Amino acid sequence: MERSPMGRSPMGRSPNGEKRELPKYKCHKEVRAIKISDVTRDPSGVSVTITPAEAGYGPFQIDSDWMRRFNDDEDDMGYFVVYKDGYASWSPSKAFEEGYTLIGDET
């Protein structure tokens, strides 16, 4: 896969070999998420403690498997994201904030 000349979109190739931008999609998913202030690894390696940046939420533990998705960038701790099927992931702040709008705490 190649980068486009502007460095924005990955490029694919058409069946005849011409460069072609990949199809574009718009996100329409609802997720549960919270901005991360800190991530602490349990010395045993079994769990990770996430400290939310938002007031009113305390630290919580999750399975250490989540760390494979975490970027561990001190300049951007990003967001802890949980999809409807229960899959927990990580998103960089800029990508999350550009792609999602807070809709409230509806169940």
C-alpha positions as CSV (number, residue, x, y, z in Angstrom):
1,M,0.0,0.0,0.0
2,E,1.3,3.4,-0.9
3,R,0.7,6.9,0.6
4,S,-1.0,9.5,-1.6
5,P,1.0,12.4,-2.8
6,M,-0.6,14.6,-0.1
7,G,0.3,12.0,2.6
8,R,-3.3,11.7,3.7
9,S,-4.9,8.5,2.3
10,P,-3.5,5.1,1.7
11,M,-3.4,4.3,-2.0
12,G,-4.4,1.0,-3.6
13,R,-4.3,-0.1,-7.2
14,S,-7.0,-0.7,-9.7
15,P,-7.2,-4.0,-11.6
16,N,-5.2,-2.4,-14.4
17,G,-2.5,-1.2,-12.0
18,E,-3.4,2.5,-11.7
19,K,-3.0,4.2,-8.3
20,R,-6.4,4.6,-6.7
21,E,-7.4,6.0,-3.3
22,L,-9.1,3.4,-1.0
23,P,-12.9,3.9,-0.4
24,K,-13.8,6.4,2.2
25,Y,-16.2,5.6,5.1
26,K,-17.9,7.7,7.8
27,C,-18.2,6.4,11.3
28,H,-21.8,6.0,12.7
29,K,-21.1,3.8,15.7
30,E,-22.1,4.5,19.3
31,V,-19.4,3.7,21.8
32,R,-18.7,4.2,25.5
33,A,-15.4,6.0,26.0
34,I,-13.4,8.1,28.4
35,K,-10.2,10.2,28.1
36,I,-7.2,8.6,29.8
37,S,-5.1,10.5,32.3
38,D,-2.8,7.6,33.3
39,V,-2.2,3.9,32.6
40,T,-0.5,1.7,35.2
41,R,0.6,-1.8,34.5
42,D,0.1,-4.4,37.3
43,P,3.5,-5.9,38.2
44,S,2.0,-9.4,37.9
45,G,1.1,-8.6,34.2
46,V,-2.5,-9.7,34.7
47,S,-4.2,-6.3,34.6
48,V,-3.9,-2.6,33.8
49,T,-5.3,0.3,35.8
50,I,-6.7,3.2,33.8
51,T,-7.1,6.6,35.5
52,P,-9.7,8.7,33.6
53,A,-9.0,12.4,33.0
54,E,-12.7,13.3,33.5
55,A,-13.8,14.3,37.0
56,G,-16.3,12.0,38.6
57,Y,-14.7,8.7,37.4
58,G,-12.2,6.8,39.4
59,P,-9.5,4.4,38.3
60,F,-10.6,1.0,37.0
61,Q,-8.8,-2.2,36.1
62,I,-9.0,-4.1,32.8
63,D,-7.3,-7.1,31.4
64,S,-3.7,-6.6,30.4
65,D,-4.6,-7.8,26.9
66,W,-5.8,-4.2,26.2
67,M,-2.2,-3.0,26.2
68,R,-1.6,-4.4,22.8
69,R,-3.9,-1.7,21.4
70,F,-2.6,1.1,23.6
71,N,0.0,3.4,22.0
72,D,1.6,4.4,25.3
73,D,2.4,8.0,24.1
74,E,3.0,10.3,27.1
75,D,2.0,13.3,24.9
76,D,-1.4,11.7,24.1
77,M,-2.8,9.1,26.4
78,G,-5.9,9.0,24.2
79,Y,-9.3,7.4,24.9
80,F,-10.4,4.0,26.4
81,V,-13.2,2.9,24.1
82,V,-15.7,0.1,24.5
83,Y,-17.8,-1.0,21.5
84,K,-21.4,-2.4,21.8
85,D,-20.1,-6.0,21.6
86,G,-17.8,-5.4,24.6
87,Y,-14.6,-5.1,22.7
88,A,-12.3,-2.6,24.5
89,S,-9.8,-0.6,22.5
90,W,-7.7,2.6,22.5
91,S,-8.0,5.6,20.2
92,P,-5.7,8.6,19.8
93,S,-7.3,11.8,21.1
94,K,-7.3,13.6,17.8
95,A,-8.9,10.7,15.8
96,F,-11.5,10.1,18.6
97,E,-12.5,13.8,19.0
98,E,-12.8,14.3,15.2
99,G,-14.9,11.1,14.8
100,Y,-17.2,11.1,17.8
101,T,-19.6,13.6,19.5
102,L,-20.8,13.2,23.1
103,I,-24.4,12.1,23.1
104,G,-24.9,11.7,26.8
105,D,-25.3,8.7,29.1
106,E,-28.3,7.0,27.5
107,T,-28.5,3.3,28.0
